Structures are given as C-alpha cells and as structure tokens.
Amino acid sequence: MTAKTSRTRKDSGRNGTLEVPLRNHAERALSDYFSNLNGHKPAHLYDMVLREVEEPLFRAVLDYSAGNQCRAAAILGINRGTLRKKMRQFGLSAA
C-alpha cells in the first residue's frame, strides 16, 4: 500500500508504509468471503458489500455525532435530506 492510498487516518505499518485500518479490515473480510465460498460462484458482490457496510456506517456516524443530523451529514459528505432518507431506509432514529 502506498501513502497515496492513505488519505484519512494514517498509521505506520510494519514495513514503514502507511496503512488505513478500515481498508485492511475490508480486504481481510473479502479474502475470508472468497475463501469460504465452497465452490459457489460469487455474484452481485458490490451490492452485497454496500448492504453490509452502509447501515453500520450510518449507525456509527450518528452515534459519534450524538444524533446531530447536520454534523452526521457533514461527516458523511452528504446532504441532510439524503441522510434522513437513509435513516428511514435503515429504521434509524437520531437519538
């Protein structure tokens, strides 16, 4: 991994390279997913990953922002209307 791919939180890795922990977790989870297919062919992986990641992302950001939708939307880089739509979609409340 290069420093170019590490834009947000930067931590020194074992080899002196910069690593993004979330990226590492995603790579490990995807590697495990492929290892456990047991001969099945993967399909619609992009949609599956978004479904698996999007709701916990919104939960974590809303928790971090103490339910402040304006702040949560800014953290996510989306507008409040989109945030509210996603909150309804996932059955989340601001409190």
C-alpha positions in Angstrom: 0.0 0.0 0.0 1.3 3.4 -0.8 0.9 6.7 1.0 -1.2 7.9 -1.9 -4.0 5.4 -1.0 -4.0 6.6 2.6 -5.9 9.8 2.8 -7.6 9.8 6.1 -6.3 8.2 9.3 -2.7 7.2 8.9 -0.8 4.7 11.0 2.7 3.4 10.5 2.7 -0.2 9.3 5.3 -2.9 9.9 7.3 -2.0 6.8 7.2 1.7 7.4 4.4 2.1 4.9 1.1 3.9 5.7 -1.9 1.7 6.3 -5.6 2.6 6.6 -7.0 0.1 9.2 -10.5 0.2 7.7 -9.1 -0.8 4.3 -7.2 -3.7 6.0 -10.4 -4.9 7.6 -12.3 -4.8 4.3 -9.6 -6.6 2.5 -9.4 -9.3 5.2 -13.2 -9.7 5.2 -13.3 -10.0 1.4 -10.5 -12.5 1.4 -12.4 -14.6 4.0 -15.6 -14.3 1.9 -13.8 -15.7 -1.1 -12.1 -18.4 0.9 -15.4 -19.6 2.3 -17.4 -19.9 -1.0 -17.1 -23.7 -1.0 -17.3 -23.9 -4.8 -20.1 -21.4 -5.1 -19.7 -18.5 -7.6 -19.8 -15.0 -6.2 -22.5 -12.7 -7.6 -23.6 -9.1 -7.0 -20.7 -8.6 -4.7 -20.8 -4.8 -5.0 -24.4 -4.6 -3.8 -23.8 -7.1 -1.1 -20.8 -5.1 0.3 -22.8 -1.9 0.2 -25.7 -3.5 2.1 -23.3 -4.9 4.7 -21.3 -1.7 5.3 -23.8 1.1 4.8 -26.1 0.6 7.8 -23.3 0.1 10.3 -21.6 3.2 8.8 -24.7 5.3 9.4 -25.2 3.9 12.9 -21.6 4.7 13.9 -21.6 8.2 12.5 -25.0 9.0 14.1 -23.6 7.7 17.4 -20.4 9.6 17.0 -22.3 12.8 16.2 -24.7 12.2 19.2 -27.6 12.1 16.8 -26.8 15.6 15.3 -28.0 15.1 11.8 -26.3 18.2 10.4 -23.0 17.0 11.8 -23.5 13.4 10.7 -24.3 14.5 7.2 -21.2 16.7 7.1 -19.1 13.8 8.3 -20.5 11.5 5.7 -20.2 14.2 3.0 -23.9 14.0 2.1 -26.8 16.4 2.5 -29.3 16.1 5.3 -32.1 15.0 3.0 -30.0 12.0 1.9 -29.1 11.3 5.5 -32.8 11.3 6.5 -33.7 9.1 3.6 -31.1 6.6 4.6 -32.1 6.7 8.2 -35.7 5.8 7.2 -34.4 3.1 4.9 -32.4 1.5 7.8 -35.0 2.3 10.5 -32.6 4.6 12.4 -33.5 7.4 14.7 -31.4 10.4 15.6 -31.5 9.8 19.3 
